[in-house]
Amino acid sequence: MAVALLCSFVACKNNDTSESKEVLATTQYNTPKAEEATTVDSTAPSPPSTFAKEQADQPGQPNKPEHQNQIAPSNTDWDKKIIKNASLIVDVKDHKSFSDLVHGLVKQSGGYVAEEEQTKTDYKIEKVVTIKVPVDQFDNLVTALTSTKDNVIEQKITSQDVTGEVIDTRSRTEAKQQVRARYLELLKQAKNMDEILKVQKEINDIQVEIEAGSGRVNYLNHAAAFSTVQLTFYEILNAAAEHEEKPGFGTRVLSALQSGFDWIGEMLIVLLTLWPLWLFLGGAWYVFKKVRKSVSPKVSK
């Protein structure tokens, strides 16, 4: 019995030793070596936790960077149709220099001169310029024209939002195009000339409306893309000549007499133009007198 117990104790001890060796071997196999552990890049950013992501996605968190809350400025008027107009009157010191400045600014802004008119008297020299400028350069051009040392007499700026009109006109035009397509299908199914003429008349009327709507949309788009600056600038040449330009009493009397003669001449021309009427009335009066003379003796008897 003693021998049997001794053998059992030795066998259990051997089993415990073998299990300890297996556990040790497994631990050494799964544990990275010291050299491999030191090769890990300590500068690599660790992935954020789920809680950190949720906190970053929530607005108004204090730990969110400030640059994430900043929105890049955008042109909010890019899809709007706004017609901008400006009216400027400037009293300049040097007409030639200011005219060169205006043409230089227009060229620099990418615009063009639509109309230009110059008048000169003893009193002053004046020029009226109609400028078309891209809408994004409108404010810059107006500022440049009014920032000189010259005297700005009048400055008026107006804006008109035609976005709704453009959208409405375009929608109506597209709807009419669909109606026109249906009429074209009906035209193919017409059986006689009367039906063909009726359908063709409707098609022509719709086509006129489509072209008018398309032209209106194109005009509004161009007017919104290019703003208008009505610029009037002048230079006083001789201030004393201002009163000389006003006509005196004698000049006005002569002008009134001339106007009266002109009016009489026009009346004579009108009367001469109606000569058939006068001839007819004269003949009718002559016949009336003859009939009256022939009737008068009979009445007296």
C-alpha positions as CSV (number, residue, x, y, z in Angstrom):
1,M,0.0,0.0,0.0
2,A,2.8,2.4,0.9
3,V,4.6,1.6,-2.4
4,A,1.3,2.3,-4.4
5,L,0.9,5.7,-2.7
6,L,4.5,6.7,-3.5
7,C,4.1,5.9,-7.1
8,S,0.9,8.0,-7.4
9,F,2.6,11.0,-5.8
10,V,5.6,10.8,-8.2
11,A,3.2,10.6,-11.2
12,C,1.2,13.7,-10.2
13,K,4.4,15.7,-9.7
14,N,5.6,14.8,-13.1
15,N,2.3,15.9,-14.7
16,D,2.4,19.3,-12.9
17,T,6.0,19.8,-14.2
18,S,5.0,19.0,-17.8
19,E,2.0,21.4,-17.7
20,S,4.2,24.2,-16.3
21,K,6.6,23.7,-19.1
22,E,3.8,23.9,-21.7
23,V,2.4,27.1,-20.2
24,L,5.9,28.6,-20.1
25,A,6.5,27.7,-23.7
26,T,3.2,29.2,-24.8
27,T,3.9,32.4,-22.9
28,Q,7.3,32.8,-24.5
29,Y,5.9,32.2,-28.0
30,N,3.1,34.8,-27.6
31,T,5.2,37.5,-25.9
32,P,7.0,39.8,-28.4
33,K,10.7,40.1,-28.1
34,A,12.3,43.2,-26.6
35,E,14.0,44.0,-29.9
36,E,10.7,43.8,-31.8
37,A,8.9,46.0,-29.2
38,T,11.5,48.7,-29.6
39,T,10.9,49.0,-33.4
40,V,7.3,50.3,-32.9
41,D,7.0,54.0,-34.0
42,S,6.2,55.9,-30.9
43,T,5.3,59.0,-32.9
44,A,2.4,57.3,-34.8
45,P,-0.9,58.8,-33.7
46,S,-3.1,56.5,-31.8
47,P,-6.6,56.0,-33.2
48,P,-9.2,58.0,-31.4
49,S,-11.6,56.2,-29.2
50,T,-15.3,55.9,-30.0
51,F,-16.2,58.3,-27.3
52,A,-13.7,60.9,-28.6
53,K,-15.3,60.6,-32.1
54,E,-18.8,61.1,-30.7
55,Q,-17.6,64.2,-28.7
56,A,-15.9,65.6,-31.8
57,D,-19.0,65.1,-34.0
58,Q,-21.2,66.9,-31.5
59,P,-21.5,70.7,-32.1
60,G,-20.6,73.2,-29.4
61,Q,-18.1,70.9,-27.6
62,P,-15.2,72.9,-26.0
63,N,-12.6,70.4,-27.1
64,K,-13.4,70.9,-30.8
65,P,-10.7,72.8,-32.7
66,E,-11.7,76.4,-33.6
67,H,-10.7,76.0,-37.3
68,Q,-13.4,73.3,-37.7
69,N,-16.1,75.8,-36.8
70,Q,-14.9,78.4,-39.4
71,I,-16.8,78.2,-42.8
72,A,-15.0,79.4,-45.9
73,P,-16.6,82.5,-47.3
74,S,-18.6,81.8,-50.5
75,N,-20.3,84.0,-53.0
76,T,-23.9,83.7,-52.0
77,D,-25.1,85.7,-55.0
78,W,-23.7,83.4,-57.7
79,D,-27.1,81.9,-58.5
80,K,-29.1,85.1,-58.1
81,K,-30.0,87.5,-60.9
82,I,-29.5,91.0,-59.6
83,I,-29.4,93.9,-61.9
84,K,-27.2,96.7,-60.5
85,N,-27.2,100.3,-61.9
86,A,-25.2,103.3,-60.8
87,S,-25.6,106.9,-61.8
88,L,-22.6,109.2,-61.2
89,I,-22.0,112.9,-61.9
90,V,-18.5,114.2,-61.3
91,D,-17.1,117.7,-61.6
92,V,-13.5,117.1,-62.7
93,K,-10.4,119.3,-62.8
94,D,-8.9,117.8,-65.9
95,H,-11.3,116.4,-68.4
96,K,-8.6,114.6,-70.5
97,S,-6.9,112.9,-67.5
98,F,-10.2,111.8,-66.0
99,S,-11.3,110.4,-69.3
100,D,-8.1,108.3,-69.6
101,L,-8.6,107.1,-66.0
102,V,-12.1,106.0,-66.8
103,H,-11.1,104.0,-69.9
104,G,-8.2,102.4,-67.9
105,L,-10.4,101.4,-65.0
106,V,-13.0,99.9,-67.4
107,K,-10.4,97.9,-69.2
108,Q,-8.9,96.7,-65.9
109,S,-12.3,95.6,-64.6
110,G,-13.1,93.5,-67.7
111,G,-15.9,95.7,-68.8
112,Y,-16.6,97.8,-71.9
113,V,-17.9,101.2,-72.9
114,A,-21.4,100.7,-74.4
115,E,-22.0,104.4,-75.3
116,E,-20.0,107.6,-75.2
117,E,-21.1,111.2,-76.0
118,Q,-19.2,114.4,-75.6
119,T,-20.5,118.0,-75.8
120,K,-18.5,121.2,-75.6
121,T,-19.5,124.8,-75.2
122,D,-17.8,128.0,-74.1
123,Y,-18.9,127.2,-70.5
124,K,-17.9,123.6,-70.1
125,I,-16.9,120.3,-71.8
126,E,-19.0,117.4,-70.8
127,K,-18.9,113.6,-71.5
128,V,-21.6,111.0,-70.8
129,V,-20.3,107.4,-70.7
130,T,-22.4,104.2,-70.4
131,I,-20.2,101.5,-68.9
132,K,-21.0,97.8,-68.8
133,V,-19.0,96.0,-66.1
134,P,-19.1,92.4,-64.7
135,V,-21.2,92.3,-61.6
136,D,-18.4,91.1,-59.3
137,Q,-16.4,94.2,-60.3
138,F,-19.3,96.7,-60.0
139,D,-18.5,97.9,-56.5
140,N,-14.8,98.2,-57.2
141,L,-15.3,100.3,-60.2
142,V,-17.8,102.6,-58.5
143,T,-15.4,103.0,-55.6
144,A,-12.5,103.8,-57.9
145,L,-14.5,106.4,-59.8
146,T,-15.6,108.2,-56.7
147,S,-12.4,108.0,-54.7
148,T,-10.5,110.6,-56.8
149,K,-9.9,114.2,-55.7
150,D,-12.6,115.4,-58.1
151,N,-15.9,116.6,-56.8
152,V,-18.7,113.9,-56.9
153,I,-21.9,115.9,-57.5
154,E,-24.3,112.9,-57.5
155,Q,-24.1,109.2,-56.8
156,K,-27.1,106.9,-57.1
157,I,-27.0,103.1,-56.9
158,T,-30.0,100.8,-57.4
159,S,-30.4,97.0,-57.4
160,Q,-33.2,94.9,-58.8
161,D,-33.6,91.2,-58.0
162,V,-35.0,89.5,-61.1
163,T,-34.3,85.9,-60.0
164,G,-38.0,85.1,-59.7
165,E,-38.8,86.5,-63.1
166,V,-36.0,84.5,-64.8
167,I,-37.1,81.2,-63.1
168,D,-40.8,81.9,-64.0
169,T,-40.1,82.8,-67.6
170,R,-37.8,79.9,-68.1
171,S,-40.4,77.5,-66.7
172,R,-43.1,78.9,-68.9
173,T,-40.9,78.6,-71.9
174,E,-40.1,75.0,-71.2
175,A,-43.8,74.2,-70.7
176,K,-44.6,75.8,-74.1
177,Q,-41.9,73.8,-75.7
178,Q,-43.6,70.6,-74.5
179,V,-46.9,71.9,-75.8
180,R,-45.3,72.6,-79.1
181,A,-43.9,69.1,-79.3
182,R,-47.5,67.7,-78.7
183,Y,-48.8,69.9,-81.5
184,L,-46.1,68.6,-83.8
185,E,-47.3,65.1,-83.1
186,L,-50.9,66.2,-83.9
187,L,-49.6,67.7,-87.1
188,K,-48.4,64.3,-88.2
189,Q,-51.8,62.8,-87.5
190,A,-53.8,65.5,-89.4
191,K,-56.0,64.1,-92.2
192,N,-56.9,67.1,-94.3
193,M,-55.6,70.6,-95.1
194,D,-58.0,72.3,-92.7
195,E,-56.6,70.4,-89.7
196,I,-53.0,71.0,-90.9
197,L,-53.6,74.8,-91.1
198,K,-55.2,74.9,-87.7
199,V,-52.4,73.0,-86.0
200,Q,-49.7,74.9,-87.8
201,K,-51.2,78.2,-86.7
202,E,-51.1,77.0,-83.0
203,I,-47.5,75.9,-83.5
204,N,-46.5,79.3,-85.0
205,D,-48.2,81.2,-82.1
206,I,-46.4,79.0,-79.5
207,Q,-43.1,79.4,-81.3
208,V,-43.4,83.2,-81.1
209,E,-44.1,83.0,-77.3
210,I,-41.1,80.6,-76.9
211,E,-38.8,83.0,-78.7
212,A,-40.1,86.0,-76.7
213,G,-39.5,84.1,-73.4
214,S,-36.0,83.0,-74.4
215,G,-35.1,86.5,-75.5
216,R,-36.4,87.9,-72.1
217,V,-34.3,85.3,-70.2
218,N,-31.2,86.1,-72.2
219,Y,-31.6,89.8,-71.6
220,L,-32.1,89.4,-67.9
221,N,-29.1,87.1,-67.7
222,H,-26.9,89.6,-69.5
223,A,-28.2,92.5,-67.5
224,A,-27.5,90.6,-64.3
225,A,-24.0,89.5,-65.4
226,F,-23.0,93.0,-66.5
227,S,-24.0,95.9,-64.4
228,T,-24.5,99.4,-65.8
229,V,-22.7,102.6,-64.7
230,Q,-24.0,105.8,-66.2
231,L,-21.1,108.3,-65.7
232,T,-21.3,112.0,-66.5
233,F,-18.3,114.1,-65.9
234,Y,-17.5,117.7,-67.0
235,E,-14.9,120.4,-66.7
236,I,-15.7,124.1,-66.3
237,L,-13.9,126.0,-69.0
238,N,-15.2,129.5,-68.4
239,A,-17.5,130.1,-65.5
240,A,-18.5,133.6,-66.7
241,A,-19.9,132.1,-69.9
242,E,-22.7,130.3,-68.0
243,H,-25.0,133.4,-68.0
244,E,-24.2,134.2,-71.6
245,E,-25.7,130.9,-72.7
246,K,-29.1,132.0,-71.5
247,P,-31.0,133.8,-74.3
248,G,-32.1,137.4,-73.6
249,F,-35.5,139.0,-74.0
250,G,-35.0,140.0,-77.6
251,T,-33.8,136.6,-78.6
252,R,-36.8,135.0,-77.0
253,V,-39.2,137.5,-78.8
254,L,-37.6,136.7,-82.2
255,S,-37.9,133.0,-81.4
256,A,-41.6,133.4,-80.5
257,L,-42.3,135.2,-83.7
258,Q,-40.5,132.6,-85.7
259,S,-42.4,129.9,-84.0
260,G,-45.7,131.7,-84.8
261,F,-44.8,132.0,-88.5
262,D,-43.9,128.4,-88.6
263,W,-47.3,127.5,-87.1
264,I,-49.1,129.7,-89.7
265,G,-47.2,128.0,-92.4
266,E,-48.1,124.6,-91.1
267,M,-51.8,125.6,-91.0
268,L,-51.7,126.8,-94.6
269,I,-50.1,123.5,-95.7
270,V,-52.9,121.6,-93.9
271,L,-55.6,123.8,-95.6
272,L,-54.1,123.3,-99.0
273,T,-53.9,119.6,-98.4
274,L,-57.7,119.5,-97.9
275,W,-58.5,121.2,-101.3
276,P,-60.8,118.3,-102.5
277,L,-62.9,119.0,-99.4
278,W,-63.1,122.7,-100.2
279,L,-64.0,121.9,-103.8
280,F,-66.8,119.6,-102.8
281,L,-68.2,122.1,-100.3
282,G,-68.1,124.9,-102.9
283,G,-70.0,122.7,-105.5
284,A,-72.6,121.8,-102.9
285,W,-73.1,125.4,-102.0
286,Y,-73.5,126.4,-105.6
287,V,-76.1,123.7,-106.2
288,F,-77.9,124.7,-103.1
289,K,-78.1,128.4,-104.2
290,K,-79.4,127.3,-107.7
291,V,-82.1,125.2,-106.1
292,R,-83.1,127.9,-103.7
293,K,-83.5,130.5,-106.5
294,S,-85.6,128.2,-108.6
295,V,-87.9,127.4,-105.7
296,S,-88.3,131.0,-104.5
297,P,-90.5,132.3,-107.5
298,K,-92.9,129.4,-107.1
299,V,-93.4,130.0,-103.5
300,S,-94.1,133.7,-104.0
301,K,-96.9,132.9,-106.6
